[in-house]
Amino acid sequence: MAKPPLTRPQYLEEFGPTLHYTPPHGFKTVDEYDDIVDTHCCFCGQQCGIKLKVKDNAVVGFEPRYDFPFNRGKLCPKGIKRYLQGSHPDRLLYPMRRTEQGYQRISWDEALSETVSKIQEIQAKYGRDSFAMLSGVSLSNEKSYLVGKFARLALQTANLDYNGRLCMVSAGAGNKKAYGIDRASNHWEDITKAKVIFIIGTNIAECFPITTDYIWRARDNGAKVIYADPRMVPMARTADLFLPLRVGSDSALLMSMLHVIIRDGLTDEAFIAAHTLGFDDVREAVKDATPEWAAQITGIPAAKIEQAARWYGEAETGMILHARGLEHQTKGVDNVVSCANLALATGKIGREGCGHSTITGQGNGQGGREQGHKCDQLPGNRDITNPEHRAYICDVWGVSDEELPGKGLSAQEILNAIHAGEIKGLLSLCFNPLVSLPDANFNREALDKLEHYTVIDFFLSETAQHADIVLPGSLHEEDEGTSTSGEGRVIKINAPVTPPGEAKRDWEILLDIAGRLGRGKYFPFRNTEEIFNEMRVASRGGTADYSGITWDKIVANQGVFWPCPQTTERGRTTKNPAELDTAHPGTPRLYEGGVFYFPDGKARFNPVKWRESAEVVDDEYPVWFTTGRVVSQYLSGSQTRRIGPLVDQFPHPKLEVHPRMAQQLGIRTDDWVTIQTRRGQVIIQANVVNTIRPDTVFMAYHWGGKESANLLTQRALDPVSKIPEFKVSACRVRLATPEEQAEGQRVKALSAVTEKGIPAGYGLDARRQELKR
């Protein structure tokens, strides 16, 4: 009988920490390797350059890439340890089917045949839109493009969305409303040229650590840093001005800052007149938004609001940076356009050291939101409801308008429809909604109502444990393609290894399903470069125009910034990517010369009216609850919770509580506490810190099961972007009872075993039931 795979504690004890577990290849020391391959980190939107060491088709180590201009050899803890994930014994190596005895190994033919049969059966009975697809933006550009085409032409469903719906969509919608295009305004080198940097709603040091270097360099050049956040996150501790605003009050702060800038004559009237429309409406909207008014809402002293406004308004150059704290709200789009209003009113946009940029969260959060795997989008960041946009893509794909589905449901709306019995089947790839979507109990109920669920993944995530068929897909380092960083730089991903066991590349799986559905003629691709080249044609003329980019050009230039259109009439009507002109150098800085992406070239001011969040504190739930990340974990933790050193750095979530609240409740650090909202409760250990507002508690969201922060969050959506309000909920906190403390300890022990390594397929149903119990 073969020995079962060793768990991480066993192999560390037996072989020591210098050895790396790489099933099924055995143990290899990280100092021995056959090849070293240039590629990029698989995690956040910074997409840092990295070299991966390879031995016997396994990644066994890494070296920094000093030649890549973004990170110049620097890596965060996740980047340093990312190479370890492929060796985890949970890695899926063969297809599986759920049975009453748990998951059992089956052949690829059985798995794909059953999947296709269920798709056809459900759609024949309930209609094509009764089968949905969910995907993610850790996928490459090529796979993102393929997913959009696959869902619409192979599954023939409108109901496709992606986990970028939980990340960048408020920024995307706000950017398009203000500037006509959805991308960070500047390459990151421009940050170093700013004289004031206004950071709001982002924990840069933990979520985007390499960006910290750019801000330090700006400070070395004399820049002031203004930081607004409910928590004094690491970078805020050294800010020149810290604004500890109440969660959900961002737009009040931003409106008041604009009020002061207008009142004190700090606007750039020449820029406004020449390059914008709608300023009078915004001027009217903020006329009563005094610092005293905003102080009552935000909790920030009026004098500090005035100081922030003057520093930003008076500076010669300035950058605004924000991320999910600003955007994970039912008024996320309002918050983003409020930032745009500040940049436009002061003319701090479109020139060196001046810009307004969202910091992209997920690995390909920028590129993934451009290639057409959103419910409302077609390739090139086109609008699926726009007749001209539809006609162009129909021509590229060789279908009629009647054959191209329309706008479908967003991610949370898909789960709502599953719960309501309106969607009966699901295919997912690179998405773990049971951990990452709000109101996890509701979503668990929804998944259990599906008549069929097939998942493509490389680990059996919490969501995948609800699947009927599991198809083993590919890791980042096992496929070739491109990604687009948060700067808008299109970069090349190389594949140092191939998928282990019977696992396949994700795009190969999708092409096989399409062929079995009788739709293979639309997917003639033999490799991912062919997918990229069709994507170039499909993007041509869209706001996210990649038509002037080739893989060779990316490699030669260490990346190419889009938009990169063809520069001549050559290839204007061709579907042949070889005929596209590639002379354009790319666009590191948008809006130069005050030219924006509207037909008239002018930016738009957008008036905002203050409104409260969907849920506010009251006598029953008197404490504000908010969520976020920690430096050693990534998104739903499906990958990073399987990398031992990252688990050791932050093994479990804790609830951050201010000392004043802790004293009132009799709580000390490491005490077990119970936090409750209207959706559920979590039993968790406390971390008493003086770096959070006294009226607010914080919990990181990277864990599943009973440690999931999203057991507590709400499903309220921004009306424009459909992003859930992760960052604002009302809760109550108390010391746990002895029985609850025992339950918390049991869950903690169980999740620790799960993270350290349980072989795939081993007692998964039992594990799932135990986690639910």
C-alpha positions, 0 to 999 in steps of 0.5 A, spaced: 500 500 500 502 506 498 504 511 503 499 517 504 502 524 502 505 527 508 502 533 511 506 539 512 508 538 520 510 531 518 515 533 512 518 539 516 519 534 522 522 528 518 526 532 513 527 539 515 525 546 513 530 546 507 526 541 503 520 542 499 514 537 498 513 536 491 508 531 490 508 526 485 515 528 484 518 527 491 523 531 495 527 536 492 532 541 495 531 548 493 538 549 491 538 544 485 534 546 479 534 545 471 532 551 469 530 558 471 524 562 468 522 569 468 515 570 469 511 574 474 507 573 481 500 570 481 497 574 486 496 582 487 495 587 481 502 589 482 504 583 478 511 583 480 517 580 476 520 574 479 524 568 476 522 561 478 527 555 479 525 548 476 527 541 477 523 535 474 517 539 472 516 542 479 517 549 481 522 548 487 525 556 488 525 563 486 529 569 485 527 576 484 527 579 477 532 586 478 530 587 471 523 588 471 522 596 472 516 595 477 519 592 483 526 592 481 528 585 485 523 587 491 518 582 493 513 582 499 512 575 503 506 572 498 511 573 492 517 570 496 513 564 498 508 563 492 512 558 489 510 553 494 503 552 492 504 547 487 507 542 492 501 542 497 498 535 497 491 538 496 493 539 489 487 536 484 490 531 480 485 528 476 477 529 475 472 527 481 465 526 482 461 527 488 458 520 491 455 518 497 461 516 500 465 522 498 469 524 492 471 519 487 476 519 481 473 518 474 476 519 467 476 525 463 471 523 459 466 521 464 467 528 467 466 532 461 460 527 458 456 528 465 458 536 465 455 537 458 449 532 459 447 536 465 448 543 461 444 540 455 439 537 460 438 543 464 438 548 458 433 544 455 428 544 461 429 551 463 432 555 458 439 557 456 440 562 462 438 557 467 445 555 467 450 560 469 458 561 469 462 565 474 470 566 473 475 570 476 481 575 474 487 571 477 486 568 470 490 571 464 488 576 459 487 570 454 483 566 459 479 572 461 477 573 453 476 565 452 471 565 458 467 571 455 466 568 448 465 561 451 459 563 456 456 566 450 457 562 444 458 555 447 454 555 453 449 560 450 448 564 456 447 571 458 449 569 466 456 570 466 460 574 471 466 574 475 470 576 482 472 582 479 465 584 481 468 584 488 474 588 486 474 593 481 467 595 478 466 601 482 472 604 480 471 602 473 464 605 473 466 611 476 472 612 471 468 611 465 463 616 468 469 621 469 474 620 464 471 615 459 476 610 460 477 605 466 484 604 467 489 607 472 491 614 470 499 614 470 504 609 471 507 608 478 513 612 476 509 618 476 507 617 484 514 619 485 514 626 482 507 628 486 508 633 491 502 631 495 499 624 495 492 623 498 491 616 499 484 614 501 481 607 503 487 602 502 492 599 506 498 600 501 503 597 506 499 590 507 495 589 500 500 592 495 507 593 499 511 594 493 507 601 491 510 603 498 517 604 495 514 609 490 511 613 496 517 613 500 521 616 494 516 621 493 517 623 500 524 623 499 523 628 494 519 633 499 511 630 498 506 630 503 502 624 505 495 625 507 492 618 509 484 617 510 482 610 513 478 608 519 484 604 521 491 607 522 494 602 517 502 601 517 503 607 512 498 611 515 502 611 522 508 616 518 503 620 514 503 627 514 496 628 516 491 622 518 484 622 517 480 617 521 474 617 518 468 613 520 466 607 515 462 609 509 463 617 510 468 617 504 464 621 500 462 626 505 469 628 506 471 628 499 465 633 498 467 637 503 474 638 501 472 640 494 467 645 498 474 648 501 478 648 494 472 652 491 471 656 497 478 658 497 479 659 490 484 653 489 481 651 483 484 651 476 479 655 472 483 655 465 483 647 466 476 646 467 474 651 462 478 648 456 477 640 458 471 639 462 464 639 462 459 640 468 463 643 473 457 648 475 453 642 477 458 640 482 459 647 485 452 647 487 452 640 489 458 641 494 456 648 496 453 646 503 458 641 504 462 645 509 468 642 514 463 643 520 458 639 516 463 633 514 466 633 521 459 631 524 458 625 519 466 623 518 468 624 525 474 628 523 475 635 526 473 640 521 480 643 521 483 637 519 479 637 513 480 644 511 488 642 512 487 636 507 483 640 502 488 646 502 494 641 502 492 638 496 489 644 492 495 648 493 500 643 491 503 644 484 502 636 483 498 631 486 496 624 486 490 620 489 490 613 490 484 609 493 482 601 493 477 597 496 475 601 502 473 606 498 469 602 493 466 596 497 460 600 498 453 601 496 456 608 494 462 606 491 461 609 484 459 616 488 466 615 492 470 614 486 467 620 482 468 624 488 475 623 487 475 625 480 472 631 481 477 633 486 483 631 481 479 635 475 477 641 479 484 642 481 487 640 474 491 635 477 490 630 471 494 628 465 501 630 467 507 628 470 506 627 478 498 628 477 493 623 477 487 619 480 489 611 480 485 605 483 490 600 486 488 594 482 487 588 487 487 582 484 492 579 479 489 581 473 484 585 476 485 590 470 486 586 464 481 581 467 475 587 467 477 589 459 476 582 456 469 581 456 467 576 462 463 581 465 455 580 465 455 587 461 461 587 457 464 585 451 472 585 449 475 591 449 471 594 455 465 595 450 458 595 452 454 589 451 448 593 450 451 598 445 448 596 438 455 598 435 459 594 440 455 588 439 455 589 431 463 589 431 464 583 436 459 579 432 463 580 426 469 578 429 466 572 432 462 570 426 455 570 429 449 574 428 446 579 433 440 574 435 446 569 437 449 573 442 446 573 449 445 580 452 446 583 459 446 578 464 446 578 472 452 580 476 455 575 481 451 576 487 445 577 483 447 570 480 447 567 487 441 570 489 437 567 483 440 560 484 437 561 491 431 563 488 431 557 484 431 561 477 438 558 475 439 551 476 446 549 473 453 553 474 460 552 471 465 556 475 473 557 474 478 561 479 472 563 483 470 562 491 464 565 492 462 561 498 468 565 502 468 572 498 461 573 497 457 577 503 452 573 507 456 566 506 450 562 510 445 565 504 450 563 499 451 556 502 444 555 501 444 557 494 449 552 492 446 546 495 440 548 491 443 547 484 441 541 480 448 541 477 455 544 479 461 543 475 468 547 478 475 547 474 480 549 480 487 546 482 485 546 489 478 544 492 476 550 495 470 551 500 465 553 494 468 547 490 466 542 495 459 543 493 461 541 486 458 535 483 464 534 478 471 537 479 475 538 474 483 539 475 485 545 472 492 549 472 496 554 476 499 560 474 506 557 472 503 552 468 500 556 462 503 561 458 499 568 456 499 575 458 496 579 464 495 587 465 498 590 472 495 595 476 499 601 472 496 598 465 502 595 463 501 588 459 506 583 461 508 576 459 507 570 463 511 564 462 510 557 464 516 553 467 512 547 468 506 543 466 500 541 470 501 535 474 498 528 474 492 528 469 490 536 471 489 540 464 490 547 462 484 551 463 483 553 456 484 546 454 478 544 458 473 549 456 475 548 449 473 540 450 467 542 453 465 547 447 467 541 442 462 536 446 457 542 446 457 542 438 460 549 438 467 547 437 467 551 430 468 558 434 474 556 438 479 554 433 485 555 438 491 551 438 495 555 443 494 561 448 498 566 443 492 564 438 487 566 443 491 573 444 491 575 437 484 574 436 483 578 442 487 583 439 482 584 433 476 584 438 479 589 442 481 594 436 477 600 437 475 599 444 477 603 450 481 598 452 485 597 445 490 592 445 491 591 437 498 594 437 501 589 442 504 582 440 507 577 445 514 579 442 513 587 443 511 585 450 518 581 452 522 586 448 519 592 452 518 589 459 511 590 458 506 595 454 501 600 456 494 600 453 491 603 450 496 601 444 492 601 438 494 601 431 497 607 428 495 607 421 489 605 416 493 598 415 489 592 418 482 597 419 477 592 417 482 585 417 480 579 422 488 577 421 492 579 427 498 579 422 496 585 418 495 589 425 500 595 425 504 595 431 508 601 431 504 605 437 509 605 443 503 604 448 500 609 453 504 610 460 500 616 462 493 617 460 489 624 459 496 628 457 494 635 454 487 634 457 484 630 452 479 625 455 476 619 452 469 622 450 467 624 443 469 631 445 475 630 448 472 633 455 472 630 462 465 630 466 464 632 473 459 628 476 455 631 482 454 627 488 449 627 493 450 625 500 447 618 502 448 613 508 450 606 507 445 601 506 446 599 514 447 603 520 449 602 527 443 603 532 441 600 539 441 593 537 447 593 533 451 599 535 458 598 533 461 599 525 464 593 522 469 593 516 473 588 513 480 587 509 486 584 508 493 582 511 499 582 508 501 574 508 494 572 505 490 573 498 483 574 497 479 568 499 486 564 501 485 558 497 492 559 495 495 562 501 492 558 506 496 552 503 503 556 503 506 554 510 510 560 512 504 564 510 500 560 514 505 561 520 505 568 519 497 569 520 494 563 521 487 565 523 483 571 523 482 576 529 478 581 531 481 588 532 478 592 537 480 599 540 482 599 547 476 603 549 471 598 547 475 593 550 475 596 557 467 597 556 466 590 554 472 586 559 476 584 553 483 583 552 488 580 547 486 573 545 480 573 549 474 569 545 469 574 543 462 573 539 461 578 533 454 578 531 450 582 525 443 581 522 446 575 518 450 571 522 455 570 528 463 569 528 466 566 534 473 569 534 479 571 538 480 579 539 486 583 538 486 589 542 489 595 538 490 603 538 490 603 531 482 603 529 477 607 531 473 606 538 467 605 534 469 600 529 471 593 529 475 590 523 476 582 521 480 580 515 476 576 510 481 570 507 478 565 511 472 560 510 467 556 514 466 559 521 472 563 521 469 567 515 468 575 515 463 574 510 458 570 515 457 577 517 457 582 511 451 584 507 448 583 500 446 590 499 449 592 492 451 599 489 446 601 484 451 602 478 457 597 479 453 592 483 459 591 488 457 589 495 457 593 501 463 589 504 466 595 508 460 597 512 455 593 517 452 594 523 454 589 529 455 587 536 460 584 540 461 581 547 465 576 550 464 569 548 460 564 553 464 558 555 461 554 550 462 559 545 469 559 547 470 551 546 467 552 539 471 557 537 477 553 539 474 547 535 474 550 529 481 553 530 484 546 530 480 544 525 481 549 520 489 549 522 489 541 520 485 543 513 490 549 511 497 544 513 495 539 508 489 534 507 490 530 501 485 532 495 479 527 496 480 525 503 474 525 507 471 531 503 464 530 505 465 529 512 470 535 512 464 539 509 459 537 514 464 538 520 465 545 518 458 546 517 456 543 524 
